[in-house]
C-alpha cells in the first residue's frame, strides 16, 4: 500500500466537511496513529465515527490549518472516553487526518470553531 492510499473518507453534514484518513507514514495518517498507539488498529472505525459525529472542534493554536475534534463515546468499548482527532485542512471543507487517540478529557488549545447543536 502507498502512503497516499485512502483508508476511509468521512463526512460531517452540518459543517459540510469531507475528511480523509490516508494510509500515511510515521508522521500522519493510519500508520502514524498505529505506530504511536498500537491498540488503535482495532479502533479505526471509531475515528470515522468521531469525524461524522463530533461534539466540538477547536482551532489548533500552533497550526492555522488544523483542528482538534472530539467525540464522546465514539468507541463503544470505551464509551466514557473522547476520541480526539487532529485534522489538517487543505481547503475550507476538505481535510486529512493527522492523528487520533482516546482521551479522558478535551484539551482545546485554541478557539472553539464548532459545537454540536442540541436537537
Secondary structure, DSSP 8 states (H G I E B T S, - for coil): --TT-EEEEEEETTTTEEEEEE--BTTBHHHHHHHH-GGGGG-HHHHHHHHHH-SEEEE-SS-TTEEEEEEET-SGGGTTSEEEEEEEESSSSEEEEEEEEEESS----S-EEEE----
